[in-house]
């Protein structure tokens, strides 16, 4: 119940244990002026699918791994150039799930522009204007009436997650199962089976995904969520 109460009662946020600086986005310094975010263009594969929501996935990307080789790309400057802050785990998205892997998506008939005020308030959690537009169009439109409501919920859930000291973990032998245990230990009511780890073909951590019930409480990940075995070796890139 702690999870649901934290989401419904904003006053509880100040009482929550602070997140370690190395775990989530920190030292965020976004520019004063930002170019408008245009609605994304949908392709033939972006099929509108309106189905009942049975739960959610909170996806957290490990920014140092994502930014490897992208530091000088203009389109990735907010997240990867280090001119606008240093980032650890960043919010990839809060995704609605269905009874099967055919999850709801693109529920609005046409893309809607995310207001500039919502973009700015979200950037320190999700430091990509393009990703913000895409997440609202594909996922948020199935969960909320407007972008502000969706991103308020997504950032609250993101900030509620307590994450371990990733620099410390990067310096020791690590497996997928060990990282899941570390995360579960820091979040009362969460078990390792509510956590899915995504890594690349060389074993470097890319993403942590938290499986959530309709009330945003952790739940065991559905059977269709694929992930490596618990004893699979895992490495963490620190961005150095």
Backbone bond lengths (Angstrom), bond angles and torsions (degrees), N, CA, C in turn:
res aa  C-N    CA-C-N  psi(-1)  N-CA   C-N-CA  omega(-1)  CA-C   N-CA-C  phi
1 X - - - 1.459 - - 1.518 112.15 -
2 X 1.317 117.39 -20.65 1.456 119.54 -179.66 1.525 111.18 -58.51
3 X 1.340 115.96 -37.98 1.465 119.61 -178.34 1.515 110.90 -63.94
4 X 1.339 116.90 -49.61 1.448 120.65 -177.80 1.515 110.63 -64.46
5 X 1.326 117.87 -41.52 1.459 120.87 179.60 1.514 111.21 -62.51
6 X 1.327 117.69 -39.68 1.460 120.61 -179.18 1.516 111.78 -64.47
7 X 1.334 116.18 -33.65 1.455 119.51 179.91 1.520 111.74 -75.94
8 X 1.327 117.60 -35.92 1.454 120.67 -174.82 1.516 113.08 -87.06
9 X 1.330 117.58 -21.87 1.455 120.94 -177.45 1.519 109.62 -118.23
10 X 1.357 117.83 93.34 1.461 119.90 -176.51 1.511 113.85 -56.79
11 X 1.338 118.01 -25.94 1.448 120.02 -178.68 1.508 113.92 -63.61
12 X 1.330 116.96 -20.14 1.456 119.95 -179.46 1.518 112.92 -76.62
13 X 1.330 116.81 -15.05 1.463 118.37 -175.07 1.520 112.47 -62.58
14 X 1.343 115.85 -39.48 1.453 118.04 -178.53 1.506 113.19 -64.68
15 X 1.334 116.27 -24.37 1.460 120.33 -178.32 1.519 112.90 -85.89
16 X 1.329 117.08 -9.12 1.454 119.52 -177.34 1.523 110.38 -74.32
17 X 1.292 115.16 152.32 1.460 120.61 -179.79 1.515 109.95 -63.55
18 X 1.347 120.15 131.60 1.456 121.52 -178.61 1.518 111.95 -63.63
19 X 1.333 115.66 146.54 1.458 121.72 179.78 1.523 109.52 -81.48
20 X 1.349 119.62 134.01 1.459 120.68 177.31 1.521 111.36 -56.86
21 X 1.326 116.55 142.37 1.463 120.28 -176.53 1.509 112.14 -59.72
22 X 1.322 117.99 -31.06 1.453 120.58 -176.93 1.516 112.86 -80.75
23 X 1.334 118.55 -3.78 1.454 120.87 -173.30 1.524 113.17 -94.56
24 X 1.332 118.49 -40.37 1.450 120.87 -177.65 1.525 109.53 -128.36
25 X 1.339 115.24 -172.60 1.455 119.33 -177.97 1.529 110.63 -60.03
26 X 1.313 117.17 137.43 1.457 120.62 179.03 1.520 109.24 -153.94
27 X 1.327 116.46 166.31 1.471 123.10 -178.36 1.520 110.46 53.94
28 X 1.325 116.91 43.27 1.462 121.19 -176.12 1.523 110.25 -81.72
29 X 1.346 116.13 126.88 1.465 122.05 -178.28 1.532 108.43 -134.36
30 X 1.296 116.86 77.69 1.453 120.05 -178.28 1.528 111.34 -77.20
31 X 1.340 118.04 148.04 1.472 121.20 -178.67 1.525 111.68 -65.07
32 X 1.334 115.62 155.02 1.462 120.00 -179.17 1.518 111.76 -67.97
33 X 1.316 116.83 -34.89 1.461 120.35 -179.00 1.524 109.53 -113.67
34 X 1.324 114.75 135.26 1.457 121.16 179.39 1.525 108.87 -130.73
35 X 1.304 116.21 140.35 1.458 120.36 177.17 1.527 109.48 -67.32
36 X 1.331 118.00 148.80 1.471 120.55 178.63 1.531 111.25 -59.13
37 X 1.320 115.51 149.01 1.453 121.86 177.92 1.524 108.34 -99.02
38 X 1.304 117.16 115.93 1.448 120.60 179.26 1.531 110.23 -84.82
39 X 1.322 117.97 147.95 1.469 120.03 177.49 1.524 110.83 -59.19
40 X 1.316 118.56 142.25 1.466 120.76 -178.62 1.525 111.54 -68.93
41 X 1.322 115.07 155.00 1.458 120.49 174.16 1.526 109.30 -90.48
42 X 1.286 116.25 131.67 1.453 120.92 179.12 1.521 110.48 -89.26
43 X 1.321 115.48 141.76 1.451 121.40 176.63 1.517 111.13 -99.51
44 X 1.315 117.20 176.37 1.467 121.29 -179.80 1.528 113.18 -58.33
45 X 1.345 116.36 -28.30 1.458 119.58 -178.70 1.529 113.08 -81.51
46 X 1.330 117.45 -10.24 1.463 121.55 -177.81 1.530 109.70 -85.92
47 X 1.309 115.74 75.57 1.455 122.73 -172.79 1.526 110.71 -83.40
48 X 1.317 116.15 133.15 1.461 120.95 175.85 1.521 108.76 -70.75
49 X 1.355 116.38 128.10 1.454 120.92 -177.44 1.528 108.74 -141.73
50 X 1.309 117.08 106.36 1.460 122.62 -178.90 1.525 108.09 -104.40
51 X 1.321 116.15 107.82 1.463 121.97 -179.20 1.531 108.98 -134.90
52 X 1.336 118.40 160.92 1.473 120.68 179.42 1.531 111.92 -60.69
53 X 1.320 115.77 141.96 1.460 122.01 178.66 1.523 109.34 -90.99
54 X 1.320 116.64 125.48 1.468 121.49 -179.18 1.532 112.38 -111.75
55 X 1.307 118.17 -2.56 1.456 122.39 -179.13 1.516 109.78 170.24
56 X 1.333 115.37 -169.87 1.471 120.17 -176.10 1.527 110.06 -143.18
57 X 1.305 115.31 160.86 1.461 122.18 169.49 1.513 108.44 -124.07
58 X 1.322 116.47 126.40 1.461 121.99 172.35 1.519 107.14 -96.83
59 X 1.327 117.00 116.90 1.460 122.03 -176.92 1.525 109.58 -106.14
60 X 1.339 116.16 122.98 1.462 123.16 179.95 1.524 108.86 -117.43
61 X 1.319 116.83 118.22 1.465 121.16 -179.24 1.526 110.41 -90.53
62 X 1.328 116.09 139.79 1.455 121.40 175.82 1.524 107.34 -84.38
63 X 1.327 116.15 103.58 1.457 122.21 -169.61 1.526 114.24 -61.23
64 X 1.349 121.00 -41.77 1.466 119.24 -179.98 1.527 113.13 -56.20
65 X 1.318 117.38 -38.17 1.475 120.03 178.33 1.525 110.70 -70.47
66 X 1.330 116.86 -43.37 1.463 120.11 179.93 1.526 111.45 -61.60
67 X 1.325 116.32 -39.08 1.466 120.45 -174.38 1.519 113.46 -81.89
68 X 1.314 118.75 -6.88 1.459 121.27 179.40 1.536 109.65 -59.89
69 X 1.329 116.74 114.52 1.455 122.06 -178.48 1.517 114.39 87.06
70 X 1.328 117.37 -3.64 1.461 121.23 -179.92 1.529 112.70 -109.01
71 X 1.314 117.33 6.64 1.466 121.20 -172.41 1.524 113.10 -59.05
72 X 1.306 117.74 -32.01 1.471 120.97 -175.06 1.523 113.50 -104.43
73 X 1.310 117.54 8.10 1.465 119.82 179.21 1.524 109.79 -81.38
74 X 1.344 118.45 124.07 1.473 120.31 -178.54 1.523 113.23 -55.56
75 X 1.324 117.34 -37.90 1.458 119.89 -177.89 1.510 114.27 -70.71
76 X 1.342 117.66 -12.03 1.467 122.17 -179.34 1.524 111.74 -113.03
77 X 1.339 116.97 13.02 1.465 120.73 -171.15 1.524 113.16 -60.99
78 X 1.332 118.31 -40.25 1.461 119.89 -176.59 1.522 111.63 -60.43
79 X 1.314 117.13 -38.02 1.457 120.66 -176.68 1.518 113.20 -93.34
80 X 1.319 117.40 -36.60 1.464 119.71 -164.98 1.526 116.23 -110.29
81 X 1.329 119.60 -16.78 1.464 120.35 -174.25 1.520 113.03 -75.24
82 X 1.331 117.77 -17.35 1.465 124.89 -173.85 1.529 113.00 69.89
83 X 1.329 117.27 4.72 1.463 120.52 175.45 1.523 111.43 -80.52
84 X 1.330 116.83 -15.70 1.457 120.64 -175.88 1.519 112.41 -120.59
85 X 1.309 116.41 12.49 1.453 119.82 176.33 1.512 112.27 134.01
86 X 1.305 115.14 174.36 1.463 123.07 176.35 1.525 107.08 -114.30
87 X 1.311 116.85 138.22 1.459 120.66 -175.06 1.520 111.28 -129.56
88 X 1.326 115.40 142.09 1.456 122.41 172.49 1.519 108.19 -104.45
89 X 1.344 116.82 -104.52 1.454 119.87 171.91 1.523 109.07 -81.57
90 X 1.323 116.30 131.48 1.456 121.12 175.54 1.521 108.60 -120.89
91 X 1.306 115.42 159.04 1.456 121.88 -179.13 1.519 110.45 -74.83
92 X 1.316 116.47 115.47 1.465 120.79 172.41 1.523 109.65 -83.16
93 X 1.325 116.41 -43.54 1.454 118.77 176.90 1.507 112.24 172.09
94 X 1.322 114.97 166.39 1.463 123.52 170.70 1.519 105.38 -116.50
95 X 1.329 116.09 114.44 1.462 120.92 -168.51 1.524 111.28 -112.73
96 X 1.328 117.61 132.45 1.466 119.58 173.81 1.526 110.64 -74.05
97 X 1.325 116.39 143.15 1.458 121.48 178.82 1.526 110.04 -117.88
98 X 1.334 116.09 157.56 1.449 122.07 176.64 1.517 111.09 -117.11
99 X 1.315 116.74 -168.33 1.461 120.56 -179.61 1.522 111.92 -69.16
100 X 1.330 116.53 -25.09 1.459 121.91 177.91 1.514 108.57 -126.76
101 X 1.317 116.56 -174.72 1.459 120.42 178.81 1.526 112.58 -71.06
102 X 1.329 117.78 -7.28 1.469 121.39 175.75 1.530 108.75 -82.09
103 X 1.324 115.78 74.58 1.455 121.57 -174.47 1.532 111.20 -76.55
104 X 1.346 117.61 160.04 1.459 120.00 176.28 1.523 111.45 -64.59
105 X 1.323 116.92 143.58 1.462 120.48 178.97 1.530 110.33 -159.90
106 X 1.336 115.11 153.72 1.468 122.62 176.22 1.530 111.06 48.18
107 X 1.325 116.25 50.36 1.458 119.72 -174.20 1.525 113.43 -71.22
108 X 1.338 118.45 -27.26 1.460 120.49 173.91 1.526 108.90 -74.35
109 X 1.313 116.80 140.49 1.460 119.48 -176.59 1.530 112.21 -67.52
110 X 1.313 116.84 -30.44 1.462 121.31 176.26 1.527 109.05 -134.97
111 X 1.346 118.68 149.72 1.470 121.03 179.07 1.525 111.96 -61.72
112 X 1.328 115.24 144.00 1.461 122.67 179.60 1.518 109.16 -118.75
113 X 1.311 117.34 138.73 1.465 121.41 -179.82 1.521 110.81 -71.29
114 X 1.325 116.46 136.49 1.463 121.84 175.27 1.527 108.35 -81.78
115 X 1.336 119.26 125.07 1.468 120.77 -178.81 1.525 112.39 -56.98
116 X 1.324 115.87 147.73 1.464 121.40 -178.08 1.522 111.63 -58.91
117 X 1.339 117.71 -36.27 1.463 120.52 -179.34 1.527 111.09 -65.79
118 X 1.325 117.21 -35.49 1.464 121.15 178.52 1.523 110.01 -71.57
119 X 1.326 116.78 -40.70 1.466 120.64 177.39 1.524 109.92 -58.12
120 X 1.319 116.57 -49.16 1.467 119.90 -176.91 1.521 111.86 -63.13
121 X 1.326 117.67 -40.94 1.461 120.01 -178.26 1.529 112.51 -71.84
122 X 1.335 117.20 -14.63 1.465 121.76 -177.64 1.515 113.12 -100.25
123 X 1.324 118.03 -19.37 1.462 121.19 -168.96 1.526 114.58 -61.28
124 X 1.301 119.05 -31.92 1.465 118.80 -179.31 1.529 111.82 -73.55
125 X 1.324 117.81 -17.15 1.457 121.65 173.96 1.524 111.29 -95.91
126 X 1.328 116.61 -37.24 1.458 123.60 -179.08 1.533 107.29 -129.81
127 X 1.336 118.15 84.52 1.468 121.65 -169.13 1.534 114.45 -79.89
128 X 1.323 115.91 55.96 1.457 121.58 177.87 1.521 108.41 -153.87
129 X 1.318 117.05 114.88 1.466 120.21 179.61 1.525 110.67 -64.79
130 X 1.317 116.45 -38.02 1.469 120.42 179.44 1.527 110.89 -63.73
131 X 1.341 116.44 -41.64 1.460 120.10 -179.85 1.522 111.07 -67.57
132 X 1.325 117.50 -38.86 1.459 120.98 177.85 1.525 110.25 -57.80
133 X 1.327 116.97 -47.09 1.464 120.57 179.42 1.525 111.04 -61.77
134 X 1.327 116.39 -41.78 1.464 120.68 -178.05 1.521 111.63 -68.76
135 X 1.334 117.49 -42.43 1.460 120.18 -177.51 1.522 111.50 -64.71
136 X 1.329 116.51 -39.01 1.465 118.01 177.12 1.524 110.31 -65.52
137 X 1.329 117.44 -45.58 1.454 120.42 -175.50 1.529 111.43 -64.84
138 X 1.336 117.54 -46.12 1.459 120.45 -174.81 1.521 112.93 -80.78
139 X 1.332 117.53 -43.45 1.460 120.47 -171.74 1.533 113.37 -111.60
140 X 1.319 116.56 -48.69 1.455 119.94 -174.31 1.512 113.75 -61.96
141 X 1.324 117.15 -33.65 1.466 120.59 -178.94 1.515 111.91 -64.78
142 X 1.323 117.96 -16.37 1.472 122.25 177.11 1.530 111.88 -91.70
143 X 1.335 117.79 -8.32 1.459 121.26 -172.34 1.520 114.27 -116.81
144 X 1.327 117.83 -23.89 1.460 120.55 -172.57 1.524 110.33 -144.61
145 X 1.316 115.05 161.10 1.463 119.93 -179.48 1.525 112.37 -77.81
146 X 1.334 116.58 -24.03 1.461 119.35 -176.54 1.520 109.36 -148.70
147 X 1.349 117.74 158.88 1.463 120.74 -178.41 1.517 114.14 -59.50
148 X 1.338 117.71 -36.43 1.463 119.31 -178.42 1.523 111.39 -59.74
149 X 1.328 117.36 -45.39 1.464 120.59 -179.42 1.520 111.10 -63.76
150 X 1.325 116.10 -42.00 1.467 119.64 -179.08 1.516 111.57 -63.31
151 X 1.322 117.80 -50.09 1.460 119.81 -175.87 1.522 112.16 -72.68
152 X 1.312 118.78 -28.19 1.468 119.66 173.04 1.525 110.59 -62.31
153 X 1.324 116.15 -45.19 1.464 119.97 178.64 1.521 111.17 -65.55
154 X 1.335 116.55 -45.73 1.467 120.43 -177.50 1.522 111.67 -61.18
155 X 1.328 117.51 -42.93 1.464 119.50 -178.33 1.522 111.23 -72.37
156 X 1.322 118.56 -32.32 1.467 120.28 176.97 1.527 110.85 -65.85
157 X 1.324 116.59 -43.86 1.463 119.20 178.56 1.528 109.76 -64.67
158 X 1.314 116.35 -42.81 1.473 121.73 178.55 1.527 111.56 -57.52
159 X 1.314 116.37 -45.77 1.465 120.31 -177.16 1.522 112.61 -74.37
160 X 1.327 117.09 -17.83 1.471 119.84 178.98 1.519 112.45 -76.36
161 X 1.331 117.48 -19.46 1.457 120.78 -177.94 1.520 110.13 -76.41
162 X 1.319 116.22 127.70 1.454 121.33 175.16 1.534 108.22 -94.82
163 X 1.306 116.88 125.41 1.458 121.77 -174.84 1.525 111.24 -117.41
164 X 1.332 117.29 151.73 1.469 120.75 -176.54 1.522 112.30 -76.27
165 X 1.307 114.80 172.63 1.464 122.41 176.43 1.531 107.73 -73.95
166 X 1.315 116.06 101.48 1.460 120.42 -173.12 1.530 111.91 -71.17
167 X 1.315 117.43 -30.48 1.468 118.77 177.70 1.531 110.05 -65.17
168 X 1.320 116.50 -41.07 1.467 119.58 177.48 1.523 110.79 -62.92
169 X 1.327 116.64 -45.10 1.462 120.04 -179.02 1.528 111.86 -65.48
170 X 1.329 116.58 -31.28 1.465 119.52 -177.71 1.524 112.51 -68.04
171 X 1.320 117.74 -16.07 1.465 121.93 -175.68 1.535 112.51 -99.46
172 X 1.329 117.13 10.45 1.461 119.99 -178.29 1.525 108.64 -134.41
173 X 1.341 117.52 158.65 1.471 119.91 174.05 1.527 109.74 -59.33
174 X 1.343 116.16 135.73 1.458 120.12 -171.42 1.531 109.80 -143.56
175 X 1.321 115.72 145.95 1.467 121.85 173.29 1.526 108.56 -125.32
176 X 1.331 115.66 167.87 1.461 120.01 176.25 1.523 110.91 -57.60
177 X 1.321 116.77 -43.96 1.452 120.39 -179.44 1.515 113.12 -63.13
178 X 1.325 117.61 -37.73 1.457 121.05 179.41 1.528 111.24 -65.59
179 X 1.344 117.53 -40.66 1.463 119.95 178.52 1.526 110.53 -65.96
180 X 1.309 117.53 -40.66 1.455 120.63 177.55 1.525 111.13 -61.65
181 X 1.331 117.51 -40.83 1.457 121.28 177.32 1.527 111.15 -63.08
182 X 1.330 116.37 -41.37 1.470 120.82 -179.58 1.525 110.88 -62.66
183 X 1.321 117.14 -42.76 1.466 120.89 -179.18 1.527 110.30 -69.31
184 X 1.325 117.21 -45.29 1.467 120.42 -179.01 1.527 111.11 -61.59
185 X 1.312 117.00 -37.75 1.467 121.24 -177.96 1.524 111.68 -62.72
186 X 1.321 117.19 -28.12 1.465 121.24 -177.55 1.525 113.19 -90.72
187 X 1.313 117.11 -3.60 1.457 120.47 -176.56 1.528 110.10 -128.14
188 X 1.347 118.03 96.43 1.458 121.29 -178.77 1.525 111.64 -53.55
189 X 1.314 116.47 132.91 1.456 121.52 -179.69 1.515 113.81 91.66
190 X 1.325 117.81 -7.53 1.463 121.14 179.45 1.523 109.27 -101.13
191 X 1.331 116.13 136.83 1.456 122.50 175.75 1.526 109.87 -112.26
192 X 1.321 117.37 157.43 1.466 119.41 -179.07 1.525 114.13 -56.47
193 X 1.338 117.62 -27.28 1.467 118.40 -178.75 1.523 112.96 -74.46
194 X 1.345 117.52 -3.65 1.465 121.87 173.76 1.521 112.14 -90.65
195 X 1.322 116.79 2.19 1.467 121.69 -173.43 1.521 109.66 -120.61
196 X 1.309 117.01 132.32 1.463 122.80 174.80 1.520 108.45 -119.03
197 X 1.311 116.40 138.26 1.464 122.70 -179.41 1.524 109.27 -110.04
198 X 1.314 116.49 133.83 1.465 121.26 175.04 1.523 108.55 -116.84
199 X 1.323 116.15 129.25 1.465 121.42 177.66 1.523 108.66 -133.56
200 X 1.340 115.46 165.18 1.463 118.43 179.34 1.529 110.17 -86.88
201 X 1.324 115.50 -177.20 1.456 119.91 -176.31 1.507 114.77 -64.58
202 X 1.328 118.24 -16.15 1.465 122.29 179.03 1.529 112.12 -99.62
203 X 1.332 116.00 5.44 1.453 119.89 175.60 1.519 115.22 86.91
204 X 1.330 118.98 12.09 1.459 121.45 179.21 1.530 109.91 -87.61
205 X 1.323 116.52 134.53 1.461 122.22 -179.59 1.526 111.15 -59.73
206 X 1.328 116.54 130.14 1.454 122.18 174.63 1.523 112.11 -112.06
207 X 1.329 116.55 -40.02 1.457 118.36 -170.81 1.529 110.77 -157.76
208 X 1.333 114.36 148.50 1.460 122.80 169.49 1.517 107.19 -115.97
209 X 1.339 116.04 131.09 1.452 120.81 179.93 1.522 109.49 -121.55
210 X 1.336 115.56 130.86 1.455 122.50 -179.56 1.517 108.31 -107.65
211 X 1.323 116.48 124.24 1.462 121.64 179.37 1.527 109.17 -87.82
212 X 1.332 116.07 130.44 1.459 122.14 -172.85 1.519 111.44 -127.28
213 X 1.334 115.73 144.88 1.462 122.82 174.37 1.531 108.79 -77.78
214 X 1.347 118.08 172.45 1.475 119.80 -179.87 1.520 114.49 -54.83
215 X 1.340 119.40 -29.48 1.458 121.13 177.60 1.513 113.74 -87.96
216 X 1.353 117.01 14.80 1.468 124.04 179.77 1.525 112.87 67.18
217 X 1.311 117.23 22.25 1.465 120.84 172.49 1.524 108.78 -92.14
218 X 1.320 118.48 145.97 1.469 120.05 179.34 1.524 112.03 -59.73
219 X 1.310 116.41 142.16 1.455 122.59 176.63 1.528 108.61 -140.48
220 X 1.312 116.78 163.19 1.463 120.41 175.35 1.527 109.45 -61.71
221 X 1.316 116.84 135.49 1.458 120.46 -179.76 1.525 110.27 -63.39
222 X 1.329 117.80 140.28 1.468 120.68 178.09 1.525 111.53 -59.00
223 X 1.333 115.29 158.68 1.462 120.79 -176.52 1.517 112.81 -62.76
224 X 1.346 117.53 -26.18 1.466 118.83 -177.54 1.528 113.14 -79.01
225 X 1.340 117.97 -5.45 1.464 120.99 176.63 1.524 108.56 -78.40
226 X 1.321 116.61 111.74 1.459 121.41 -177.87 1.528 110.39 -89.96
227 X 1.326 116.15 140.99 1.449 120.56 176.93 1.523 109.32 -160.52
228 X 1.333 116.58 160.33 1.466 120.15 -179.48 1.518 111.94 -65.14
229 X 1.319 116.28 162.97 1.462 121.78 175.72 1.524 110.38 -62.20
230 X 1.336 114.98 155.79 1.455 119.83 -178.01 1.505 114.35 -62.56
231 X 1.341 117.94 -28.09 1.459 120.14 -178.69 1.530 112.83 -91.66
232 X 1.335 117.32 9.29 1.459 120.99 177.71 1.523 110.21 -69.59
233 X 1.321 117.35 131.31 1.466 122.12 -178.53 1.524 109.89 -63.84
234 X 1.313 116.28 138.95 1.455 122.91 -178.35 1.523 109.83 -129.81
235 X 1.321 116.11 136.05 1.459 121.20 176.84 1.533 110.01 -121.26
236 X 1.328 116.00 150.19 1.466 121.70 -177.26 1.520 108.71 -122.02
237 X 1.327 116.42 119.94 1.457 121.41 176.94 1.525 108.96 -83.39
238 X 1.323 116.94 128.60 1.454 121.29 -176.73 1.511 113.47 -92.80
239 X 1.319 118.08 -5.81 1.453 120.46 177.99 1.520 113.44 85.34
240 X 1.322 117.45 19.33 1.471 120.71 -177.99 1.515 110.31 -99.27
